[in-house]
Amino acid sequence: IFKPRLMSSIGKPCPYCSHTMEAQGSRHVTRDHILPRIEARKLKGRLRQQVNDVNCIVVCRACNEENGSKMLHEYMLFMLKISHSDAMRLSLLIDSLRANHPPQVFIALTGSPA
């Protein structure tokens, strides 16, 4: 189900670092879990299903490896220490998540109240 989304993301910017994602190499397209799988497994019932439905994002391999098992907000804060320009990307990403998901899913994905 996710593979077409991966393939259609080749040539597009990574939402974390803005580098162009490639078919192979360090900027190869990969699936990143916004909420680490270990954390998603702790959720119960309907909330768990809602989060599982939207829990993946297409990013480049370099960012996915650097992210590891950090929560989205932890990784973005880590990135902010590296580059001030990431503040704008964080704001856009959070706005997008907030606009496209119910409040309880937004909180589960970001660790932050809507």
C-alpha positions in Angstrom: 0.0 0.0 0.0 2.8 2.4 0.9 5.1 1.6 -2.0 3.3 3.7 -4.6 3.6 6.7 -2.2 7.4 6.0 -1.9 7.9 5.8 -5.7 5.9 8.9 -6.4 8.1 10.9 -3.9 11.3 10.4 -5.9 12.4 13.8 -7.1 10.4 15.6 -4.4 11.9 17.4 -1.3 12.3 15.5 1.9 9.9 17.1 4.5 12.7 17.0 7.1 15.8 18.4 5.3 14.4 19.7 1.9 17.0 17.7 -0.1 15.6 16.1 -3.2 14.7 12.4 -2.6 16.3 9.9 -4.9 15.7 6.3 -6.1 18.9 5.2 -4.4 21.8 6.4 -2.3 21.8 8.5 0.9 18.7 10.4 -0.2 16.8 7.2 -1.1 13.1 7.5 -0.3 12.1 5.6 2.9 9.1 5.3 5.2 9.5 7.0 8.6 7.1 6.4 11.4 6.0 9.7 12.8 5.2 8.1 16.1 7.8 5.3 16.7 6.2 1.8 16.3 7.0 1.0 20.0 5.0 4.0 21.1 2.1 3.4 18.6 1.7 -0.1 20.1 0.9 1.4 23.5 -2.2 3.2 22.1 -5.6 1.6 22.6 -8.6 1.0 20.4 -9.9 3.5 17.9 -7.0 6.0 18.6 -4.5 3.3 17.8 -6.2 2.6 14.5 -6.5 6.3 13.6 -2.8 6.8 14.3 -1.7 3.7 12.4 -3.6 5.0 9.4 -1.5 8.2 9.2 1.6 7.3 11.1 4.0 7.1 8.1 5.7 9.8 6.1 8.1 9.6 3.2 11.5 11.0 4.0 15.1 10.5 2.7 17.2 7.7 4.2 19.7 10.1 5.7 17.0 11.7 7.8 15.3 8.4 8.7 18.6 7.0 10.0 19.4 10.2 11.9 15.9 10.2 13.4 16.1 6.7 14.7 13.3 6.1 17.2 12.8 9.7 18.2 9.3 11.2 18.4 8.6 13.7 15.6 8.9 16.7 18.0 12.1 15.3 19.5 13.7 15.0 16.1 12.6 18.4 14.9 14.0 20.0 18.1 17.2 18.1 17.4 17.2 19.5 13.9 16.6 23.0 15.1 19.9 22.9 17.0 21.6 22.3 13.7 19.8 24.8 11.5 17.7 27.8 12.2 15.9 27.5 8.9 14.3 24.3 10.2 12.0 26.4 12.4 10.0 27.3 9.3 9.8 23.6 8.2 8.7 22.6 11.7 6.0 25.2 11.7 4.7 24.1 8.2 4.8 20.4 9.2 2.9 20.9 12.4 0.3 23.1 10.7 -0.2 20.4 8.1 -0.6 17.7 10.7 -3.0 19.9 12.7 -5.1 20.7 9.7 -5.3 17.1 8.4 -5.9 15.1 11.5 -8.3 15.0 14.5 -6.9 16.6 17.7 -6.3 13.3 19.5 -4.4 11.9 16.5 -2.3 15.2 16.3 -1.4 14.9 19.9 -0.4 11.3 19.6 1.7 12.0 16.5 3.4 15.1 17.8 3.3 14.8 21.6 1.9 18.3 21.6 -1.7 19.6 22.2 -3.5 21.0 19.1 
